[in-house]
Amino acid sequence: MEFFLISSWNTILDFDENSNNLVCREINNKLPSVTVDVKDNKAEIKIHNAEPISVSEDMGLKSGLGSTVFDIKYPPRSGPYISLMFHGLYMSATSTGSVTVDKTRNFSWETFRIISKEDLNNLSHFLNNSWYIRSQKKIISHHEIAVSDDFTIQIGNFFSTNTEDLIEALAKSNPKEVILFHDVWKTEFLDLYKPAVYYCSFGRPEGFECLKMSISSLRKYGKYSGEIKIFTEKNHEYIKNFLPNETFDGISIEKYTALDSTDYMSARFDTESISSLNEYQPILYMDTDIIIKNPIEVLLNSIISDEIHQFQVFKEVDDITQDIYWGNELFDDDSASEKPKFGFSTGIIGFKNYQKSAVFFKLIREIIFRQSTIWGTRQIIRCFDQPVANYVLGKFASLGSELFSSAVINFDMEYNNSPEDKYKSYVDSINEVVIHFAGGVGAYDWKLEAMKRFLSRLEEGSSSDKT
């Protein structure tokens, strides 16, 4: 079994090829090449578990000089902590990362913790991600998680914990939720904050032009720097060529073969396809006919902080009986269901955890396919994705609409052909984050130009603000 060593500064022992020296570096997602082999009261340090490390004339630790076998001494601290002694001198790590064998004492800088690969991966996951602290209702960036000496870790300005408690907590937790003790008994719940936004785009070039504008606005006006996933039949080069260079970082293309219009509309609910979202939370789906006007953080924060609802949605109507778009006929045909108090758009859906949402998404797809068997062809569908989603989530899931409904608005097409002064006044008065150019699947004959005009006005307003 491979073991590694972390210093009292919560840094990992590794090898620097440029200096041919052992060093202690920050714990990141890269596994160290340096391992430690412990047998009885002896320890040997190796690179890639093969090439031995030896103490050099300058008291550093280098390769190519043969092997140095250390005597293991146990510091006062209990647990898997050791000190390594050679010829009466102890190996020591400093806050700057240097490692030498020149100390005559056995204190904290000379103390190392043996750590397994699994525990190291858990620790790296925690230190290199952001987290939502439930009791504080705050998100702390990974930049705010500070390692300190004597195996102490500071969690923002809120509290500190010791490395041992953190490793123990991570071993008991799932990767997205950590129950952490500090100050002996005080408890905190921390939720992983690693957001992802995903789109589905297929077919006509006009749809990808909408996607381009949506992503550009998400980056520029939404101030979003996180992961974006695009589910599409197009290849990586096609997407990269039409997106502005500055927006392509953090975008991954998920190959998806949409067989027909049924797949086009229901791909967002295809659990096998979107399973790549499992490592993220919160997750936000958006149609390509959406422009972001203000920072998207408010939506993402509302998803991660919602401890009641499984989904955050945008309420379009209070009365679903006024039309077929919100599943009215499906509720009518199912006597075991109760009509919900509102109908929502599937153009934007937020959820915290893929695994907990997947069962509902899978059911939506299944119902769409089952209804197509009534006529024996997928070319005739009784209900498209939105009515079915309203039926499934309205009947079985817990839906929150207040936060999204205050941050999302459907663009009022009455203004699209209005004079410039009237149009500018309307656009400038919109304080919502998300502007959805809703109104028909694939209706690019009007959507594309409407989105271009809207984005152009945002760019004008942004330029005037700078001057």
Secondary structure by P-SEA (a helix, b strand, c coil): cbbbbbccccbbbbbbccccbbbbcccccccccbbbbbcccbbbbbccccbbbbbcccccccccccbbbbbbbbccccccbbbbbcccbbbbbcccccccccccccccccbbbbbcaaaaaaaaaaaabbbbbcccccccccccccccccbbbbccccccccaaaaaaaaaacccccccccccccbbbbbbbcbbbbbbbbcccaaaaaaaaaaaaaaaaccccccbbbbbccccaaaaaaaccccccccbbbbbbbbccaaaaaaccccccccccccccccbbbbcccccccccaaaaaaaaaacccccbbbbbcccccccccccaaaaaaaccccccccccccccbbbbcccccaaaaaaaaaaaaaaaaacccccccccccaaaaaaaaaaccbbbbcaaaaacccccccccccccaaaaaaaaaaccccbbbbcccccccccaaaaaaaaaaaaaaaaaaaac
